Amino acid sequence: MRLLLPLVIPLIGALAVALLRDRPQGRDWAAILAGIAELVAVLVMLPDVLDGQRATFSIAPFLPDASVALRADPLGILLLLTASPLWLLTTVYSIGYLRGSTASLTRLHVLMAITISATAGVAFSANLITLYLFYEAMTIATYPLVTFTGTNKAAAGGRRYLSYQLGTGIALFLPAVVLTYTQTGSFALTPGGIFGAEPTGLLPILTYLLFLFGIAKAAIFPVHAWLPAAMVAPVPVSALLHSVAVVNVGVFTLFRVLLDVFGEDAVASLGLGRLTLIATSVTIVVASLVALRLENLKEILAYSTIGQLSYMVLGMALLNEAGATGAALHLVGHSVSKITLFFAVGAIAVGTGATRVNELRGLGQRMPLLLGVFAVGAASIVGLPPTVGFLTKYFLFIGVAETHQWLVLVVLAASTVLSATYYLRVVRTSLSPMPHVDGRPSAPTSPPLSGGPVPREMLVPVIITAVLTVLLGVLPGPLLTLVRAAVS
C-alpha cells in the first residue's frame, strides 16, 4: 500500500485545499503539509528500493494482457525525489507570488497537486498502458495551469499546448504502444527491454520513431513549440511545468522506452542510438541559437530548457554507463538549477517589473541577492564548478568521448559556449549601472518599471534551490548512488 501513497497524498491535499478555500491560512498550510507528506512518503520507500525490492500493486484490469499496475524502482524514485521537494518549494513560492488573490491561489494549489499525483503515476507505471494513461492524465491536468491567467494570449498558448500534447499522444505515442504489443506480445516495462537482442525489419525502427516524437513533453525538435507557448502561465506554473513535472515526465518516459521497452542491445542493433543523437543534437543547436537572440527572460529560459532536455535523452542514447549516469543526473541537476532561475526571474519581476534583458540595468545594485542566485542557476546550466551542472556535463562529455562521437562532442561544446553567452548577457546587463539623465536614474530604452518588496515566501525557496544547486555538486555521493541504481 505504501506504493499508492505518493499518488494519493497530493489528491488528499487538493481536497483539503478545496475544502479550506475560505480560510486562506489553513488552505496554504494544507498545501504545504501535503508537500511535506509526499516527500516523506517517497523517502520512506528509498531504502527498500535501493536494496533491490520492487513493490508492485495492480489497480484494475484494463485489457486481457495488461492491468493498470504500479511498480517502484530506482528510476521512478529518482523522478519523485526530484519532483516532491520542488513541488513543496513551489507551493511556498506561490503563496508569496499570488498573495491577495485567494481564488487564484486555491485553484493553483489544487491543480499543482493533481499534476504531482499524475507524475507519481508515471514514475511508478509498471507497463506501457499505465504509463500512457498517466502521461495523458498529466496533459489534461496541466492545461488549466497553462491557461491560468484567462487572457487571450493564455488561451492561444493553451490551445497550442493541448494540440501538441494530445495530438502527438494520440497520433504517435498510442500507436507506438500498440505496435510494441503486436511485435512483442507484451506491454510490460522490463529492464533490458522486450524487443529481444536483435530485432529485424523496419517496423521496430518506425515504432521507436513514433515514441521519440510522440512523447512531445520531451520537446525534441520539431515537436517543441508547445514549451515556449506555455510560458504565458504565471512564474510558479512555469517553474512547476518546465523544471519539475511535465518536461521531466517527457524525458523519463523516453528513458523507459530506451531502457525498458527496447533495451540497450536492441537500440544498438537497430542503430536507434544514432538516430536519437541526430535528433537531440539538432534540438540542442536550434534551441541554443534561438535563445541567443531573445530578450524576454522567460522565453530565454524556455529555449534553454528545450536544449537541456535533449542533453538528457542524448546521454541515455550513448548506451554507456557514463552517458546514462550523466543523463539521469542531469534530470535532477537541471530541475534544481532551472527552478532557481524561474524563481529568480519571478522575484525580479515582482520587485522591479522587469521581464526583459534590457530592463535589468542596475539590478546588481538594487537586488544583489536575486542576481546572485540567478548567477548560481545559470552557472549550473552552463556547467561551471562547483555546481551540480558541472558534474552532469562531466559524465556526459566522458560518455561522448568513450563512444568516439566527436561531432556530438562539438555540439555539446558549442551549446555550452552559447549558453554561457546568453546567460552572461543577462548577468552583464544586470551589473551595468542604470543610465542617468540630469543626475536622476533613467531607462530611456525601456518602458517605465514598477515593483514592490519581494515577499519572503518567494525569497526563501529561491535561496534553498540555489544552495541545493551547489550542495549537489559539492556532495554528490548519495545522489550518485541513486542515479547509478536507476540506470544499472
C-alpha positions in Angstrom: 0.0 0.0 0.0 2.9 2.4 0.5 3.2 2.4 -3.3 -0.1 4.2 -3.5 0.7 7.0 -1.1 2.7 9.2 -3.5 -0.4 9.1 -5.8 -3.0 9.6 -3.1 -1.3 12.2 -0.8 -1.4 15.0 -3.4 -5.1 14.2 -4.1 -5.9 14.4 -0.4 -4.0 17.7 -0.3 -6.0 19.0 -3.2 -9.3 18.0 -1.5 -8.2 19.7 1.8 -7.2 22.9 -0.1 -10.6 23.0 -1.8 -12.5 22.5 1.5 -10.4 25.2 3.2 -10.7 27.7 0.3 -12.5 30.3 2.5 -9.7 30.1 5.2 -6.5 31.2 3.3 -4.1 30.4 6.1 -5.5 26.9 6.6 -5.6 26.3 2.9 -2.0 27.2 2.4 -0.9 25.1 5.3 -2.9 22.1 3.9 -0.9 22.5 0.6 2.4 22.8 2.4 1.7 19.8 4.6 0.7 17.7 1.6 4.1 18.6 0.0 5.9 17.5 3.2 3.9 14.3 3.4 4.7 13.5 -0.2 8.4 13.9 0.3 8.3 11.7 3.4 6.3 9.0 1.6 8.9 8.8 -1.1 11.9 8.9 1.3 10.4 6.0 3.3 10.4 3.9 0.2 14.0 4.7 -0.8 15.9 2.1 1.4 13.9 -0.9 0.2 14.1 0.2 -3.4 17.9 0.6 -3.2 18.1 -2.9 -1.6 16.5 -4.3 -4.7 12.9 -4.7 -3.5 10.3 -3.9 -6.2 7.0 -3.3 -4.6 4.1 -3.8 -7.0 0.3 -3.0 -6.9 -2.3 -3.8 -9.5 -5.1 -1.2 -9.5 -7.5 -2.6 -12.0 -7.6 -4.9 -15.1 -7.7 -2.8 -18.3 -7.1 -5.2 -21.1 -6.8 -9.0 -21.2 -3.0 -8.7 -21.3 -2.5 -5.6 -19.2 -3.7 -4.1 -15.9 -3.3 -0.6 -14.6 -0.3 -1.6 -12.4 2.4 0.2 -10.4 5.9 -0.8 -9.5 8.6 1.1 -7.6 12.1 1.1 -8.9 15.2 3.4 -8.5 14.4 5.3 -11.7 10.8 6.1 -10.6 12.1 7.1 -7.1 14.6 9.4 -8.7 11.9 11.2 -10.6 9.7 11.6 -7.5 12.6 12.6 -5.2 13.2 15.4 -7.7 9.5 16.4 -8.1 8.3 16.2 -4.5 10.7 18.7 -2.7 10.5 21.1 -5.6 6.6 20.9 -5.5 6.8 21.9 -1.9 9.1 24.8 -2.6 6.9 25.9 -5.5 3.9 25.8 -3.2 5.6 28.2 -0.7 6.8 30.4 -3.6 3.2 30.6 -5.0 1.9 31.9 -1.7 4.1 34.9 -2.0 3.7 35.4 -5.7 -0.2 35.3 -5.7 -0.6 37.0 -2.3 -4.0 38.6 -2.0 -5.6 36.5 -4.8 -7.5 33.9 -2.8 -9.4 32.2 -5.6 -6.3 32.0 -7.9 -4.1 30.6 -5.2 -6.7 27.9 -4.3 -7.0 26.9 -7.9 -3.2 26.8 -8.3 -2.7 24.6 -5.2 -5.3 22.1 -6.4 -4.0 21.9 -10.0 -0.4 21.5 -8.9 -1.3 18.7 -6.5 -3.2 16.8 -9.2 -0.2 17.3 -11.5 2.2 15.8 -8.9 -0.2 12.8 -8.5 0.0 12.2 -12.2 3.8 12.5 -12.0 3.8 9.8 -9.4 1.6 7.6 -11.6 4.1 8.0 -14.5 7.1 7.3 -12.1 5.6 4.0 -10.8 4.0 2.7 -14.1 4.7 -1.0 -14.5 3.6 -1.2 -18.1 3.0 0.9 -21.2 -0.7 1.1 -20.8 -0.4 2.6 -17.3 2.3 4.9 -18.5 0.3 6.2 -21.3 -2.8 6.8 -19.2 -0.9 8.8 -16.5 1.0 10.6 -19.2 -2.2 11.8 -20.8 -3.8 12.5 -17.4 -1.0 14.9 -16.8 -1.7 16.7 -20.1 -5.4 17.2 -19.1 -4.4 18.3 -15.6 -1.8 20.9 -16.7 -3.9 22.5 -19.4 -5.8 24.7 -16.9 -2.4 25.7 -15.5 -1.2 26.9 -18.9 -4.4 28.9 -19.4 -4.3 30.1 -15.7 -4.5 33.8 -16.3 -7.5 33.6 -18.6 -6.2 36.1 -21.1 -6.5 35.7 -24.9 -2.7 35.1 -25.0 -3.1 32.3 -22.4 -5.9 30.7 -24.4 -3.8 30.7 -27.5 -0.9 29.2 -25.6 -3.2 26.6 -24.1 -4.6 25.6 -27.5 -1.1 25.1 -28.8 -0.1 23.2 -25.7 -3.1 20.9 -25.9 -2.8 20.3 -29.7 0.8 19.3 -29.4 0.4 17.1 -26.3 -2.9 15.4 -27.2 -2.1 15.4 -30.9 1.2 13.6 -30.6 0.0 11.4 -27.8 -3.0 10.1 -29.8 -1.4 10.1 -33.3 2.1 8.8 -32.4 2.6 7.6 -28.8 -0.5 5.4 -28.6 0.2 3.7 -32.0 3.7 3.1 -30.7 2.3 1.3 -27.7 0.0 -0.8 -29.9 2.8 -1.6 -32.3 5.0 -2.7 -29.4 2.4 -5.2 -28.3 1.9 -6.6 -31.8 5.7 -7.2 -32.1 6.4 -8.4 -28.6 3.2 -9.7 -27.2 3.8 -7.6 -24.1 3.1 -4.1 -22.6 5.5 -4.7 -19.7 8.3 -2.3 -18.8 11.1 -4.8 -18.3 14.8 -3.9 -17.6 16.7 -4.9 -20.7 13.7 -4.4 -23.0 11.1 -6.7 -24.5 12.2 -6.5 -28.2 15.0 -9.0 -27.8 18.7 -8.5 -28.5 18.5 -8.3 -32.3 15.1 -7.3 -33.7 14.9 -7.0 -37.5 13.0 -5.1 -40.1 11.7 -1.5 -40.4 8.8 -1.9 -38.0 10.8 -1.7 -34.8 12.5 1.4 -36.1 9.2 3.0 -37.0 7.9 2.1 -33.6 10.8 3.8 -31.9 10.4 7.0 -34.0 6.8 7.1 -33.0 7.8 7.0 -29.4 10.6 9.6 -29.9 8.4 12.2 -31.5 5.1 11.1 -29.9 6.4 11.9 -26.4 6.2 15.6 -27.0 6.8 16.5 -23.4 10.5 15.9 -24.0 10.3 18.8 -26.5 12.5 17.3 -29.2 12.5 19.3 -32.5 10.1 19.7 -34.3 7.5 18.9 -31.5 9.0 21.5 -29.2 6.9 24.6 -29.9 4.4 24.0 -27.1 7.0 24.8 -24.5 7.7 28.5 -25.2 3.9 28.9 -25.9 3.1 27.6 -22.4 5.3 30.3 -20.9 2.2 32.6 -20.9 1.4 30.9 -17.5 2.5 32.6 -14.2 6.0 32.0 -13.0 5.1 29.4 -10.4 3.3 27.4 -13.1 6.2 27.7 -15.5 8.6 26.6 -12.7 6.5 23.6 -12.0 5.8 22.5 -15.6 9.2 23.3 -17.1 11.5 22.3 -14.2 9.7 19.7 -12.2 6.8 17.9 -13.8 5.9 18.0 -17.5 9.3 18.1 -19.1 10.8 15.6 -16.6 7.9 13.2 -17.3 8.7 13.5 -21.0 12.4 12.7 -20.6 11.6 10.0 -18.0 9.2 8.3 -20.5 11.9 8.3 -23.2 14.2 6.8 -20.6 11.7 4.0 -20.1 11.4 3.4 -23.8 15.2 3.2 -24.2 15.9 1.1 -21.2 12.7 -1.0 -20.6 10.9 -1.3 -23.9 13.8 -1.6 -26.4 16.8 -2.1 -24.2 20.4 -1.4 -25.0 21.0 -4.4 -27.3 18.0 -3.7 -29.5 18.8 0.1 -29.6 22.4 -0.7 -30.7 21.3 -3.4 -33.2 18.8 -1.2 -35.0 21.0 2.0 -34.9 18.4 3.8 -32.9 21.1 5.4 -30.7 22.5 7.2 -33.7 19.0 8.4 -34.8 18.5 9.8 -31.3 21.8 11.5 -31.2 21.0 13.3 -34.5 17.5 14.4 -33.3 18.8 15.6 -29.9 21.9 17.3 -31.4 19.6 19.3 -33.9 17.4 20.3 -31.0 20.3 21.4 -28.8 21.7 23.6 -31.6 18.4 25.1 -32.7 17.3 25.9 -29.1 20.7 27.5 -28.2 20.7 29.7 -31.3 17.1 30.9 -30.7 17.8 31.6 -27.0 20.8 33.7 -28.1 18.6 36.3 -29.8 15.7 36.6 -27.3 15.1 39.4 -24.9 12.2 38.1 -22.8 13.6 36.3 -19.7 11.0 33.6 -19.6 11.4 32.9 -23.3 15.2 32.5 -22.8 14.6 30.0 -20.0 12.1 28.2 -22.2 14.5 27.6 -25.1 17.3 26.8 -22.6 15.0 24.1 -21.2 14.4 22.6 -24.7 18.1 22.2 -25.2 18.8 20.8 -21.8 16.1 18.2 -22.1 17.9 16.9 -25.2 21.1 16.7 -23.2 19.4 14.0 -21.1 18.0 12.0 -23.9 21.3 12.2 -25.8 23.2 10.9 -22.7 20.9 7.9 -22.4 21.2 7.2 -26.2 25.0 6.9 -25.9 24.4 3.4 -24.5 27.3 3.5 -22.0 27.5 3.9 -18.2 28.9 7.4 -18.2 26.3 8.7 -20.6 23.4 7.2 -18.7 24.7 8.5 -15.4 25.0 12.0 -16.9 21.5 11.8 -18.3 19.8 10.7 -15.1 22.0 13.1 -13.0 21.0 15.9 -15.4 17.3 15.3 -14.8 17.9 16.2 -11.2 20.5 18.9 -11.7 18.6 20.7 -14.4 15.4 20.7 -12.3 17.1 22.3 -9.3 19.1 24.8 -11.4 16.3 25.8 -13.8 13.7 26.3 -11.0 16.3 28.6 -9.3 16.3 30.6 -12.5 12.5 30.7 -12.8 12.1 31.7 -9.1 14.7 34.4 -9.5 13.1 35.8 -12.7 9.7 35.8 -11.0 11.0 37.6 -7.9 12.8 40.2 -10.1 9.6 40.9 -12.0 7.7 41.3 -8.7 10.4 43.6 -7.2 11.2 45.7 -10.3 8.6 45.0 -13.0 11.5 43.9 -15.3 10.8 41.0 -17.7 13.3 41.6 -20.4 17.1 41.7 -20.5 17.3 45.4 -21.5 15.3 46.3 -18.4 17.8 44.8 -15.9 20.3 47.6 -15.7 21.0 48.5 -12.1 19.7 45.2 -10.8 23.0 44.3 -9.3 22.8 47.4 -7.0 19.0 47.1 -6.3 18.8 43.3 -5.8 22.2 41.7 -5.4 20.8 38.6 -3.7 18.5 37.8 -6.6 21.2 38.4 -9.1 23.4 36.1 -7.1 21.0 33.2 -7.1 20.3 33.7 -10.8 24.0 33.5 -11.5 24.2 30.3 -9.5 21.5 28.7 -11.6 23.0 30.0 -14.8 26.4 28.7 -13.8 25.0 25.2 -13.3 23.2 25.2 -16.7 26.4 26.2 -18.3 28.3 23.5 -16.4 30.6 25.5 -14.1 32.0 24.1 -10.9 31.2 23.7 -8.0 27.5 23.4 -9.2 25.7 20.1 -10.0 25.7 21.2 -13.6 29.5 20.7 -13.8 29.0 17.1 -12.6 26.4 16.3 -15.2 28.4 17.8 -18.0 31.5 15.8 -16.8 29.7 12.5 -17.2 28.1 13.5 -20.5 31.4 14.5 -22.0 33.0 11.3 -20.8 30.2 9.3 -22.3 30.5 11.0 -25.6 34.3 10.6 -25.7 34.1 6.9 -24.9 31.8 6.3 -27.9 34.0 8.4 -30.1 31.0 10.6 -31.2 33.2 13.6 -32.0 30.6 15.5 -33.8 28.3 15.2 -30.8 31.2 16.4 -28.7 31.4 19.5 -30.8 27.6 20.1 -30.5 27.8 19.9 -26.7 30.8 22.2 -26.6 29.2 24.7 -28.9 26.0 24.6 -26.8 27.9 25.2 -23.7 29.5 28.3 -25.2 26.1 29.6 -26.5 24.5 29.0 -23.1 27.3 30.9 -21.4 26.8 33.7 -23.9 23.1 34.3 -23.4 23.3 33.9 -19.6 26.3 36.1 -19.3 24.4 38.8 -21.3 21.8 38.7 -18.6 24.3 39.0 -15.7 26.4 41.6 -17.5 23.3 43.8 -18.2 22.2 43.4 -14.5 25.7 44.6 -13.4 25.5 47.7 -15.6 24.6 50.9 -13.9 21.2 52.5 -14.6 21.6 55.3 -17.2 21.3 58.8 -15.6 19.7 61.9 -17.1 20.2 65.2 -15.2 21.5 63.2 -12.3 18.4 61.0 -12.0 18.1 57.3 -12.9 16.5 56.7 -16.3 16.0 53.9 -18.7 15.2 55.5 -22.0 15.3 52.3 -24.0 12.9 50.5 -21.6 9.3 51.1 -20.5 8.8 52.5 -17.1 9.2 49.8 -14.5 7.4 49.4 -11.2 7.6 46.9 -8.4 7.5 46.4 -4.7 9.1 44.4 -1.9 9.6 40.7 -2.7 7.7 38.6 -0.2 9.9 36.3 2.0 7.8 33.3 0.8 9.4 33.9 -2.6 12.9 34.6 -1.4 13.3 31.5 0.9 12.6 28.9 -1.8 14.9 30.5 -4.4 17.7 30.6 -1.8 17.1 27.0 -0.9 17.2 25.8 -4.6 20.4 27.9 -5.2 22.0 26.2 -2.2 20.9 22.8 -3.4 22.4 23.5 -6.8 25.8 24.0 -5.2 25.4 21.3 -2.5 24.6 18.6 -5.0 27.7 19.5 -6.9 30.0 19.5 -3.8 28.5 16.5 -2.1 27.0 14.3 -4.9 27.6 10.9 -3.2 24.0 10.0 -2.1 22.6 11.3 -5.4 25.1 9.4 -7.5 24.2 6.2 -5.6 20.6 6.5 -6.5 21.4 7.6 -10.1 23.6 4.5 -10.7 21.0 2.2 -9.3 18.4 3.8 -11.6 20.4 3.3 -14.8 22.1 0.0 -14.0 
